[in-house]
């Protein structure tokens, strides 16, 4: 009887963990939106051996990171090409969640020509 309870509890815990993992990973792929903004600042946040590219645009901070399931592996190039003071139309995914230091992710950009 105790073994059956352990098996059921373990199975439920495993399903919950897998569901939570899928939810957390999928957040970066949801909520796609396109906005026009002017780059105010950009910097690299280093933590241990990993870097996070951050961009401030119209008083909101965005990250630029690779997304495996979107086939996006050019984050360094996007970061290098965005210039402070220029205006871009950017496409983002994800959500801003301050408590976990999560940022919307810039996936595509196009420079807006001066009018």
Secondary structure, 3 states (H helix, E strand, C coil): CHHHHHHHHHHHHHHHHHHHHHHHHHHCCCCCEEEEEEEEEEEEEEECCEEEEEEEECCEEEEECCEHHHCECCHHHHHHHCCCCCEEEEEEECCCEHHHCECEEEEEEEECCCC
